[in-house]
Amino acid sequence: MTSSTTDHLAIGRRVIRREAEALTMLAETLGPSFTEAVSLILRATGRVVVSGMGKSGHIARKITATLASTGTPAQFVHPAEASHGDLGMVTQNDVLLVLSNSGETPELADIVAHSRRFSIPLIGVAGREGSTLLREADVAILLPPAPEACDSGIVPTTSTTMTLALGDAIAIALMEHRAFSPDQFRIFHPGGKLGARLLHVRDLMHDNAPLVGEATPMSEALLTITRAGFGVVGVTDAKGHLLGIVTDGDLRRHMDGLLSLTAGQVMTRAPRTIAPDALAVEALALMNEKKITCLLVTTDDTRVTGVLHIHDCLRAGVA
């Protein structure tokens, strides 16, 4: 390893440690103003309008996205655009969350003045005590005086990391207060891996599960298996309750004289099933564990409501 490479590694570790130390400082100094900010947002009937300029603006956009995806309606408004008409996006039902490390960013003047003129609640986040933003805010959150990660102290690094973490803390506090559930989260995340892993069996199953009675001759049961295309058929009693399942393994085990038997004689009793409200990822795990490709979907009284094939899970991106 060259000395240059060693220097790069040392710098990287120093930066990460410095930012980690700043986050510890933030956690220790977080106080009543944080609780006031969360309570202010909970009382609002509108949205959280987040704003910031430069690097703070990039952080503001991420905080907006986190709030919106966890049950708190939110919108980012660029402070420069706000001065040219976008102030109309901010209503008296909203709460403003404004970010500025210095607390003196000139582009924020109009949005702050707008909040004061129309009594729109303002949460200010800044790193300078006594700054204009914190003086004007209804709730002022002061970031601790942690040094930036660069030795020159001129690049917004530690300060933006603290602001981002603070935004996450606000979002999660709101989320847990509202008991925001995985089901609600999935509504806002219908695409992507996370949304797929939160799909339920009922979202992917086929309603027309292949079923036959236990007295059905295997010649008819084979036709049902072929027509359905799942490679299995469920076997039910006269009242529609599931008794068993016929799979390709059952067919091989009863090859001699198969067509002289009934479905009830060939079936595997008490097969593995899954409830419609179970997560699809649970169904996939069960199929992998048992080395099977299909699960019959049943209600609490063992009535079959559908069938789920492993390919349904794979197509949906559950794996």
FENHUMO-V281111 format. One line per field, one symbol per residue. ss: DSSP state (a for helix, b for strand, c for the rest). phi: phi as a letter, one per 20 degrees, with the letter a starting at -180 (. if undefined). burial: + if it has 24 or more other ideal C-beta (glycine too) atoms within 12 Angstrom, else -. A space follows every 10 residues. Layout:
BEGIN
ss=???
phi=???
burial=???
END
This chain:
BEGIN
ss=ccaaaaaaaa aaaaaaaaaa aaaaaaaaac caaaaaaaaa aaaccccbbb bbccaaaaaa aaaaaaaaac cccbbbccaa aacccaaaac ccccbbbbbc cccccaaaaa aaaaaaaccc bbbbbbcccc caaaaaccbb bbcccccccc cccccccaaa aaaaaaaaaa aaaaaaaccc caaaaaaacc caaaaaaccb aaaacbcccc bbbcccbaaa aaaaaaaacc ccbbbbcccc bbbbbbcaaa aaaccccaaa cbaaaacbbc ccbbccccba aaaaaaaaaa cccbbbbbcc ccbbbbbbba aaaaacccc
phi=.ffffffgff fgffffffff ffffgfffef cgffffffff ffffeddeed badmffffff fffgffffed ndgbbecfff fgfcoffffe dfeeceddda ffmcgffegf fffffffdle gcddcbdcfn fggffeffcd defffefffe ffmdefcgff ffffffffff fffffffelf egffffgecf dnfffffdfe gffdfefeff ccffefffff ffffffffne nbbedcefen efdabddfff fffdgfmgfe ddgffefefl ffcbefefff fffffffffe lcdccfecef emeedrbcdg fffffenff
burial=---------- -------++- -++-++---+ --++-+++-+ +--+--++++ +++++++-++ ++++++++++ +++++++++- -+----+-++ +--+++++++ +++-+-++++ ++-++----+ +++++++--- ++++-+++++ ++++-++++- -----+++++ ++++++++++ +-+++----+ -----+-+-- ----++++++ ++++++--++ ++++-+-+-- ++-++--+-+ +++++++--- -++++++--+ +--+------ ++++++++-- ++++++-+++ ++++-++--- -+++++++-- -+-+++++++ -++--+-+-
END
